């Protein structure tokens, strides 16, 4: 830490007792390094006092700082008592006040008079209104701006007065109060202050430093470099060049220090990386280049805090890590669950009769839970998915989840105060569960936030709605982070850019060096336009760019190896543009820069098909399978042998998933079950016109029975696409019945013999001693003019029902998934001709497609060959499945445009 060492050596040369000094720093991070330096110098006296400049200003102002929720509540109480129009409620007030408050603090810190700026904003809007002749309509945006600044000219002075009465102050008010006390403080204090490593000051901070310098009660140590200090074009040196012009720096008091480190030899590499998280994958390769494997002089600087988890994932081989940056609270699972809880409460205000399953499931999944809760939730999910309940009634939710320890949080809250108490109690109980440290911290942060909100709200008599409470929580979550504790003096340092102030590292690795991240650019959230900010000397994005530029150059000026990575992909808000600071050092510096392009290949991973050998235990399962073979088993094998292995050998099944829109499979089941109900009543009868006409009138009733069979809720079909699916299903059933009606009207004799005919133990010999037994269901068996018809219902269109088998293809004719419909019908033909009740009858097999219901039954035709030839091909397919020397090999589908 070269800069800190220089400061300590200078101070020790002035006085062996450092307790005489008050060291003022931009942040507290360097204190631990200063202590280490003192230890290395064998310093044995009392330590100096350490302050941040904000703490020193606070001490001079002697006001009680107020911010965040407590300030918002107090400010709203003041606002509503003024009776201003519009009469915003607290939720609306929170939409604009936090931004306005930041602007107000800026005005108080940088301008001479906040009232002058507020009046100027009002006058500006009045001039614009006069020029545009807005009329009397108050909803015109320009009129709203005028009213807003008119209100602020009344509200903010009153707010300032009320805060002063309580000796409270915002950050800006503290600066304003300190301004008038600085001269006396500098004159009367007996202390000596040392300002270290500062770059940009507010006017009040500058006045403090200069006043103390005038009375010889302070000294300043700046860390500047000739590269950007001497060059007027370099924004990084903008503030330091101004400081050097202070009259306090003269022949007796030099401006310290301007170094010449940036131009020393450096190894700079710029990495163009395709993808945000992909940047972290490059880190292990960079670490290989670092000789010191303790990484004690290496810093990984993350300009995007969201990359922290991915960065930690690739650093598993680094023994010592110190994380100086906080991890955003908003990115943790418990935070998401809390947001979902408040969203659920808002939804319950709109819909008091039922819960949308997507509002409930994420909460149950992400909230920490006990073993008892886990069992209740698992049972709840199973029942909801099994019955495909999209909207869960309150009664059913209570029936299934009332035993849940936090069930009260899922019910409509009577009052926000009661709900806050429940949340506090819930957080307290969670901490007794076995949860990891990060989640424990997450829960503790929220418990603390809920308590703060409850305590802050209680003195006020205005109503806090659930929506308002949600905004308060979200404001808290978005601004809070979990701080990590580590050993800052050992190992690899992981930090944000602001944490690097005053620190120097030999190796610097910087991620997300993109425009918009470094510098942030014109992303300032403000109500005050750029030109007005410039007029009143308020900071704009240009000053912020200069501050970021200084941090960037200062960090790399003392380093030897610099690795700058940026995301070159354009996605979302990321433009894929490298930071202009990279372009600057490429164009202007004397350093040779190595450029590397890291591609994130999007080519599919070449993988070998899964292959499952037929081991002894697999063969045992296949022997068992031979006792119950269905046509669908064989078509499953044709589609993909691995699917057959998983379902028929391992006996696995797909998990249930809730369908918000009826799937193709369940649409087929809806029609199928409805037709089953229709024809079950007509079974054993020779059909008459009246039978079918009656059935057509009662289709809705049959569909309702089918819906019960599917375990679906009737309301599932009341709106949207599912309403359309039901209407289409009704039309298909109508077409089937009308087709049969036309047959009967035309003088045909049609008799329904069986519906969902179950068959089993129908033997099929593979050789003289080996056989399998067919099992299955035939959708419909009827007799049309004396011919037995075996009918299978299909949702899909009819395909390849003309069989052409000869001696050349008989062995493998059905080894083709395109012929699976014909394969199934051939097996049904074989089964029926072997059932005693159907011996001697002429048989016809066919498919009735729901996609083309008006066509009726399309029969299987043998253009070449016979049913015996077809069964020879079926036998060969079964023998292949049973062959111990042939593994189950995955059938990889290739997709082409």
Secondary structure, 3 states (H helix, E strand, C coil): CHHHHHHHHHHHHHCCCHHHEEEEECCCCCHHHHHHHHHHCCCCCCCCEEEEHHHHHHHHHCCEECCHHHHHHHHHHHHHHCCCCCCCCHHHHHHHHHHHHHHHHHHHHHCCCHHHHHHHHHHHHHHHHHHHCCCCCCCCHHHHHHHHHHHHHHHHHHHHHHHHHCCEECHHHHHHHHHHHHHHHHHHCCCEEEEECCCCCCHHHHHHHHHHHHCCCEEEECCEEHHHHCCCCCHHHHHHHHHHCCCCCCCCCCCCCEECCCCCCCEEEEEEECCCCHHHHCHHHHHHHCCCCCCCCEEEEECCHHHHHHHHHCCCCCCCEEECCCEEHHHCHHHHHHHHHHHHHHHHHHCCCEEEHHHHHHHHHHCCCCHHHHHHHHHHHHHHHHCCCCEEEHHHHHHHHCCCCCHHHHCCCCCHHHHHHHHHHHHHHHCCCCCCHHHHHHHHHHHHHHHHHHHHHHCCCCCCCHHHHHHHHHHHHHHCEECCCCCCCCCEEEECCHHHCCCCCCEEEEECCECCCCCCCCCCCCCCCHHHHHHCCCCCHHHHHHHHHHHHHHHHHCCCEEEEEEECCCECCECCCECHHHHHHHHHCCCCEEEEEECCCCCCCCCCCCEECCCHHHHHHHHHHCCCECHHHHHHHHHCHHHHHHHHHCCCCCCCCCCCCCCHHHHHHHHHHHHHHHHHCCCCCECCHHHHHHHHHCHHHHHHHHHHHCCCCHHHHCCHHHHHHHHHHHHHHHHHHHHHHHHHHCCCCEEEEEEEEEEEEEEEECCCCCEEEEEEEEEEEEEECCEEEEEEEECCCCCCCEEECCCCCCCCCCCCHHHHHHHHHHHHHHHHHCCHHHCCCCEEEEEEEHHHHHHCEEECEEEECCHHHHHHHHHHHHHHHHCCCCCEECCCCCCCC
